[in-house]
């Protein structure tokens, strides 16, 4: 079970207009148009979640969005992609800047493979990595190829095509590996890419969005030299203080990127109001790609 107070209300991120502020709040004013992650998993109480008319958010994670539409803002505001790519405890890639700047000498021409590029997390990860200056390789179904290229992918391959294994090996060296799907079909394919039969293993650490126990794979399924790392990330962890300041502070990267249209992700699919939440959960359970399911509570 999800470790929250029941009956539970979930939902994050949220976007809207600030209706009130608490004591000591100094960087947010009533009337601000913002997007923000919620604190349901740390505070565990429904009042901190998003699928309701009003929610309580943490001032330190509020990002101003200017004139950006709320539905677009929530497609861009996940902290998972920048945490995965740029935190010191994860892939620790060089951070993007606005305006864009060249990668430092040691990072130039490096490549990242983002498996599952048509997911909400995958598409945004593509955009972040490309904005930072990396060569981006990704996978999806063919009908989403144009979407991934629009997000910034340099190479896109069919995740279900057996020829993709060889095509990706032809692009070696690949320096960063991020599996946004993290299930047996994706991870087993990555093993085939890194460790073909009767060939030397290419060492790699694969960052995943699920712990290994939930992927359908076991540690012994990975040859020596191939490891996985579950992306467990907190914006308020002591080791992420500087990351938090860079990306989430007032005038930080995320605010600039949203206001200037720098980031791209999957389009929002607005399914209606709060009465449609159950429908949205069913859609997610059946599998969604190429769009992000969004609820407008006041509809």
C-alpha positions as CSV (number, residue, x, y, z in Angstrom):
1,X,0.0,0.0,0.0
2,X,1.1,3.6,-0.6
3,X,2.3,5.0,2.7
4,X,-0.3,7.8,3.1
5,X,-3.3,8.5,5.3
6,X,-6.5,6.8,4.1
7,X,-8.9,7.5,2.6
8,X,-6.2,8.9,0.3
9,X,-6.2,11.7,-2.2
10,X,-3.3,11.7,-4.7
11,X,-2.2,13.9,-7.6
12,X,1.0,15.8,-8.5
13,X,2.1,18.2,-9.9
14,X,-0.6,21.0,-9.7
15,X,-1.0,24.3,-11.4
16,X,-3.2,27.2,-10.6
17,X,-3.6,30.6,-8.9
18,X,-2.4,31.2,-5.3
19,X,-5.5,31.9,-3.2
20,X,-3.8,32.3,0.2
21,X,-0.4,32.2,1.9
22,X,0.6,31.1,5.4
23,X,2.7,32.9,8.0
24,X,6.4,33.5,7.0
25,X,5.8,33.1,3.3
26,X,7.9,35.7,1.5
27,X,8.5,34.6,-2.1
28,X,4.9,33.9,-3.1
29,X,1.9,36.3,-3.3
30,X,-1.8,35.9,-3.7
31,X,-2.7,35.9,-7.4
32,X,0.6,34.3,-8.6
33,X,0.2,31.8,-11.4
34,X,2.2,28.8,-10.4
35,X,3.0,25.1,-10.9
36,X,4.2,23.0,-8.0
37,X,4.8,19.4,-6.9
38,X,2.8,18.2,-3.9
39,X,3.9,16.8,-0.6
40,X,1.4,14.0,-0.2
41,X,4.1,11.3,0.2
42,X,6.2,13.2,2.8
43,X,3.3,14.7,4.8
44,X,0.9,11.7,4.1
45,X,-2.3,13.8,4.5
46,X,-4.9,14.5,1.8
47,X,-4.8,18.3,2.2
48,X,-1.3,18.2,0.6
49,X,-2.4,16.4,-2.6
50,X,-3.6,17.6,-5.9
51,X,-6.9,16.0,-7.0
52,X,-9.1,18.5,-5.2
53,X,-10.2,22.1,-5.6
54,X,-7.7,23.5,-3.1
55,X,-4.3,22.1,-2.0
56,X,-1.5,23.2,0.3
57,X,1.9,23.4,-1.3
58,X,5.4,24.1,-0.1
59,X,6.7,27.6,-0.9
60,X,10.1,26.3,-1.7
61,X,8.8,24.3,-4.6
62,X,6.5,26.9,-6.1
63,X,7.5,27.8,-9.7
64,X,6.0,30.9,-11.4
65,X,4.7,30.1,-14.9
66,X,3.9,33.6,-16.3
67,X,1.3,33.3,-19.1
68,X,1.8,29.6,-19.7
69,X,-1.4,27.6,-19.7
70,X,-1.9,25.6,-16.6
71,X,-2.4,22.3,-18.5
72,X,0.9,22.8,-20.3
73,X,2.7,23.7,-17.1
74,X,1.8,20.4,-15.4
75,X,3.3,18.5,-18.4
76,X,6.6,20.3,-17.8
77,X,6.8,20.4,-14.0
78,X,7.8,16.9,-13.0
79,X,11.0,16.9,-10.9
80,X,11.8,13.3,-11.8
81,X,13.6,14.0,-15.1
82,X,16.0,16.7,-13.9
83,X,16.5,14.8,-10.7
84,X,17.4,11.7,-12.7
85,X,19.7,13.4,-15.1
86,X,21.4,16.1,-13.1
87,X,21.5,15.2,-9.4
88,X,24.8,14.2,-8.0
89,X,23.5,10.9,-6.7
90,X,22.0,9.8,-10.0
91,X,23.4,10.3,-13.6
92,X,25.1,13.6,-12.6
93,X,25.1,15.0,-16.1
94,X,26.1,18.6,-16.8
95,X,23.2,20.9,-16.2
96,X,21.4,22.9,-18.9
97,X,21.5,26.7,-18.9
98,X,19.4,29.5,-20.3
99,X,20.6,30.8,-22.6
100,X,22.2,27.6,-23.8
101,X,25.9,27.1,-23.4
102,X,28.4,24.5,-24.7
103,X,29.1,21.4,-22.7
104,X,32.5,21.3,-20.9
105,X,35.3,19.5,-22.7
106,X,34.9,16.3,-20.8
107,X,31.2,16.0,-21.7
108,X,31.2,17.1,-25.3
109,X,29.7,14.6,-27.8
110,X,28.5,12.3,-25.0
111,X,25.3,10.3,-25.6
112,X,22.4,9.3,-23.4
113,X,19.9,6.5,-24.2
114,X,16.5,7.2,-22.8
115,X,14.4,4.1,-23.1
116,X,10.7,4.9,-23.3
117,X,10.8,8.4,-24.8
118,X,7.0,8.7,-25.4
119,X,6.2,8.5,-21.7
120,X,5.7,11.8,-19.8
121,X,9.0,11.2,-18.0
122,X,10.8,10.0,-21.1
123,X,9.8,13.0,-23.3
124,X,10.7,15.5,-20.7
125,X,14.0,13.8,-20.1
126,X,14.8,14.0,-23.8
127,X,14.1,17.8,-23.7
128,X,16.3,18.3,-20.6
129,X,19.2,16.3,-22.0
130,X,19.1,18.0,-25.4
131,X,18.8,21.4,-23.8
132,X,22.0,20.6,-21.8
133,X,23.8,19.8,-25.1
134,X,23.9,16.0,-25.1
135,X,23.3,13.7,-28.1
136,X,20.0,12.0,-27.2
137,X,19.0,8.5,-28.3
138,X,15.5,7.2,-27.5
139,X,12.9,4.5,-28.3
140,X,9.1,4.4,-28.8
141,X,6.5,3.0,-31.1
142,X,6.8,4.3,-34.7
143,X,3.7,6.5,-34.4
144,X,5.5,8.6,-31.7
145,X,8.8,9.1,-33.6
146,X,7.9,12.7,-34.6
147,X,7.0,13.6,-31.0
148,X,10.4,12.4,-29.8
149,X,12.3,14.3,-32.5
150,X,10.3,17.4,-31.6
151,X,11.3,17.0,-28.0
152,X,15.0,16.9,-29.1
153,X,15.9,13.3,-29.7
154,X,18.7,12.9,-32.3
155,X,18.0,9.2,-32.9
156,X,14.8,7.3,-32.4
157,X,14.3,3.6,-32.7
158,X,11.3,1.2,-32.5
159,X,11.4,-0.4,-29.1
160,X,9.8,-3.6,-30.4
161,X,12.1,-4.1,-33.5
162,X,14.8,-6.7,-33.0
163,X,17.0,-4.7,-35.3
164,X,17.1,-2.0,-32.6
165,X,19.7,-3.9,-30.6
166,X,22.3,-3.8,-33.4
167,X,21.4,-0.2,-34.3
168,X,22.0,1.0,-30.8
169,X,25.3,-0.9,-30.6
170,X,26.4,0.9,-33.7
171,X,26.0,4.1,-31.8
172,X,28.4,3.1,-29.0
173,X,29.8,4.5,-26.8
174,X,26.7,5.4,-25.0
175,X,27.6,7.1,-21.8
176,X,24.4,7.4,-19.8
177,X,21.5,4.9,-19.6
178,X,18.0,5.8,-18.3
179,X,15.1,3.3,-18.5
180,X,11.9,5.2,-17.9
181,X,9.8,2.0,-18.3
182,X,11.9,-0.3,-16.1
183,X,10.0,-3.6,-16.7
184,X,11.3,-6.9,-17.9
185,X,10.9,-6.2,-21.7
186,X,12.9,-3.0,-21.6
187,X,15.6,-4.2,-19.2
188,X,16.1,-7.5,-20.9
189,X,16.6,-5.7,-24.2
190,X,19.1,-3.4,-22.6
191,X,21.0,-6.5,-21.4
192,X,21.0,-7.8,-25.0
193,X,22.4,-4.4,-26.2
194,X,25.2,-4.4,-23.5
195,X,26.0,-8.1,-23.4
196,X,25.4,-9.9,-26.8
197,X,25.9,-13.6,-26.8
198,X,29.6,-14.6,-27.2
199,X,30.7,-10.9,-27.0
200,X,32.3,-8.9,-24.3
201,X,30.1,-7.1,-21.8
202,X,29.9,-3.3,-22.1
203,X,29.9,-2.0,-18.5
204,X,27.0,0.3,-17.7
205,X,24.8,1.5,-14.8
206,X,21.1,1.7,-15.8
207,X,19.0,4.2,-13.9
208,X,15.5,3.0,-13.5
209,X,12.2,4.5,-12.3
210,X,11.2,1.3,-10.4
211,X,13.1,-0.8,-7.8
212,X,14.5,-4.0,-9.2
213,X,12.0,-6.1,-7.2
214,X,9.2,-4.5,-9.2
215,X,10.7,-4.9,-12.7
216,X,10.3,-8.6,-13.2
217,X,14.1,-9.0,-13.2
218,X,16.5,-10.3,-10.7
219,X,20.1,-9.2,-9.9
220,X,21.4,-12.5,-11.4
221,X,19.8,-11.6,-14.8
222,X,22.4,-8.9,-15.3
223,X,25.9,-10.0,-16.3
224,X,28.9,-8.7,-14.3
225,X,29.6,-5.1,-15.2
226,X,25.9,-4.2,-15.7
227,X,24.1,-2.7,-12.7
228,X,20.8,-1.0,-12.1
229,X,20.1,2.0,-9.9
230,X,16.6,2.9,-8.7
231,X,15.9,6.6,-9.0
232,X,15.0,7.5,-5.4
233,X,15.0,11.3,-5.2
234,X,13.9,13.9,-2.7
235,X,14.1,17.6,-3.6
236,X,14.8,18.4,0.1
237,X,17.5,15.8,0.8
238,X,20.7,17.4,2.2
239,X,22.7,16.3,-0.8
240,X,20.2,18.0,-3.2
241,X,20.2,21.5,-1.6
242,X,22.2,23.0,-4.5
243,X,20.2,21.1,-7.1
244,X,17.0,22.5,-5.5
245,X,18.3,26.1,-5.7
246,X,19.4,25.7,-9.3
247,X,16.2,24.2,-10.7
248,X,13.4,25.3,-8.3
249,X,14.3,28.6,-6.8
250,X,12.6,31.8,-7.8
251,X,14.2,32.8,-11.2
252,X,15.7,29.3,-11.4
253,X,16.0,27.0,-14.4
254,X,12.5,25.6,-14.3
255,X,10.8,28.9,-14.1
256,X,12.9,30.3,-17.0
257,X,12.4,27.2,-19.1
258,X,8.6,27.2,-18.7
259,X,8.3,31.0,-19.3
260,X,10.6,30.9,-22.3
261,X,9.2,27.7,-23.9
262,X,12.6,25.9,-23.7
263,X,11.2,22.6,-22.4
264,X,9.0,20.3,-24.4
265,X,7.1,17.2,-23.4
266,X,4.1,15.2,-24.3
267,X,0.8,17.2,-24.8
268,X,-1.8,17.2,-22.1
269,X,-4.9,15.1,-22.5
270,X,-7.6,16.8,-20.3
271,X,-10.1,14.2,-19.3
272,X,-12.5,16.4,-17.4
273,X,-13.0,17.2,-13.7
274,X,-12.7,15.4,-10.4
275,X,-15.6,13.1,-11.4
276,X,-13.3,11.7,-14.1
277,X,-10.4,10.7,-11.8
278,X,-11.3,7.0,-11.7
279,X,-11.5,7.0,-15.5
280,X,-8.0,8.6,-15.7
281,X,-6.6,5.9,-13.4
282,X,-8.0,3.2,-15.6
283,X,-6.5,4.9,-18.6
284,X,-3.1,5.0,-16.9
285,X,-3.4,1.3,-15.9
286,X,-4.1,0.3,-19.4
287,X,-1.1,2.2,-20.7
288,X,-0.7,5.8,-21.9
289,X,2.0,7.0,-24.3
290,X,2.5,10.3,-26.2
291,X,0.3,12.3,-23.7
292,X,-0.1,13.2,-20.1
293,X,-3.4,12.6,-18.4
294,X,-4.6,15.9,-16.8
295,X,-7.6,16.7,-14.6
296,X,-9.1,20.2,-14.2
297,X,-10.8,20.2,-10.8
298,X,-13.1,23.1,-11.5
299,X,-14.6,21.6,-14.7
